[in-house]
Amino acid sequence: MSPNIILIGFMGSGKSSVTHALSALSGYDYIDTDKIIETQEALTISEIFSQKGETYFRQGEHRFCQTLSSYHNTIIATGGGLSCQKENQDLLKKSGFIVYLKASQETINARLKNDTSRPLFTQPDLLAKRDPIYQQLADLEIETQDLSVQNIAEAIWNTYTKKYA
């Protein structure tokens, strides 16, 4: 049984889009941690942040990470802050091949300029704070701004299959 493929990175880096393309390419199932938490809470991420707070949301992310060992051959798109929580990092490492989808601040700003659903997007220097954490955790790092979603998925799949074939 092959390990999961876990996509980490800042909001707007392409995790959700790449998850779908990678699933189609690999035949693996896929999940999105933010969508799982939204379904469990029957609230959007923004609503969870405003009604229950960021700490509550992070606790939900951690509860999800504790279930990672039950997933196999799955592509997992994580929320931008999930991998930045120390208590989640070992769980992620034990549960799959971690891919950091990296994008510049300018690219992220352009991608998210009309997106009002990201409660932490306006926090200054958040990408600069998270980037070293993402880099440290990653088994593979891919710059996304100049690649198509399909090219990113193919690069991940090619590296993954070479390592786990």
N, C-alpha and C positions, 0 to 999 in steps of 0.2 A: 504494500500500500504506500503510495507516494504522499508526501506531506502537503498540507494546504499551501496555497499561495496567498500571502497576506500583503495587501497594498496599504502603505502608509504615505503620509505627506500632508501638506497644508491644504486647506480648503481651496478649491478651484484648481488643484493640480491635475485633475482628470481621473481620480480613483474610480468613481462610479461608471464613467464612460468606458474606461479600460476594462473594468470588471466584466461588463457585458461582452465586449469584443473578445476578451480572453476566454470567457466561458464558451462562446461559439467556436473558437479555435480549438480548445482543449476537450470540450465535452464535459467539463467539470461543472458542478452546480456552483451557484454564487449566492452570496448574501452581502448585505450592507448593514453595518452595525447601527448606523443612525436610523435606518428604516425599521430595524428590529425594535429599537428602543421607542421610536414613535408609535409603532403598533402596540407594544406592551403598555404604553402610557396613554394611548388614545389622544396624544397631543403632538404638535410639531416640536422640533428642537427649540425654536424660538419661544413657543409657549411654555415648554418645560423650564427654560432659563428664566423667563419672566415670572412664572407662577410658583416654581419650586426651587429655582436657583441652580447655579452651576455645580455646586457640590453634590446636589441630588442627582444631576445628570451624570457626573463623573462616577458616582456610585453605581448607576445603572450600567455604565460602560464596563466597570470592573466586574460586576455580576456576569455580564456577557463573557468577558475574558475567562472567567472561571469555568465556562462551558466549552471552551475551545477544543479540549481533548476529545469531545464527542463528534467533532467534524473531521471528515477525511476527504481528500480529493475535492476540496472546495476552495473557491476563490473568495476571499474576504476583503471587502472594502471597509476600511476603518474610518471613523471620524478623525478629524485633524488632531485632536488633543488626546485621543485614546492612548497612543503609543508614548506620549510624554509623561504619563503617570508611572512612576517607578514601580508600583505594585503590579502593573500590567506587562512590563517589559519582559520579565522571565517567562510569563505565560505565553506571550507572543513568540518568543524565541523557541520554546519547546513545541510550538504548535504549527510551525510552517516556515516556508521560505519567504523572507521578508523583502519586499521591493519598495524602495523609496522613489515615488514619482515626484521629481523636483521641478519647480517652475520659479521663474524670477518674480519678484514683487510686482514689476510692471505687467507681466503676463497675467498674474493673478488679479491685479486691479482691473485689467481690461476684461477678463472673463467674468468677473463678479460685479461689474459696475452697476448693473440694474437688479442685482440680487439682494433683496432685503431680508432674506431668511437666515442670515448668518450672524448670530448674536455677537461674536467676537471679532468680526471682520475689521472693525474700526479701531481695535486695540493696537496702539503703536508698537512697532518693533517685534510683533509676535512671531512673524516668520523668522527673523534673525535669532530669536530665542529658541525656537523649536528646531531649526535646521541642524545644529550639532547633534541633537538627540536622534533625529531621523537618520543622520549619517552613521551614527554609532550602531544603531540597531540593524541597519540594512545589510542584507546579503548581496543586493544588487541595487544600484542607483541609476535612474534614467532621467535625463533632462527632457522634459516633455514639450517645451514651447515650439520647437521646430520639427516635431514629428506628428504624423497623423495617429489617431487612436489605434488604427490597425497596425501601423509600424511599431508602436509601443507594445501592443499585445504580442506581436510576433517576436520582438526582441526578448521579452520576458519568457515566452514559451520556449524559445530556442535555448536560452541560458538554463532554464529550469530542467528541460529534458536532457541536456548534456550532463547536468549534475546528478539527476536522479534516474537516468535510463538504465 
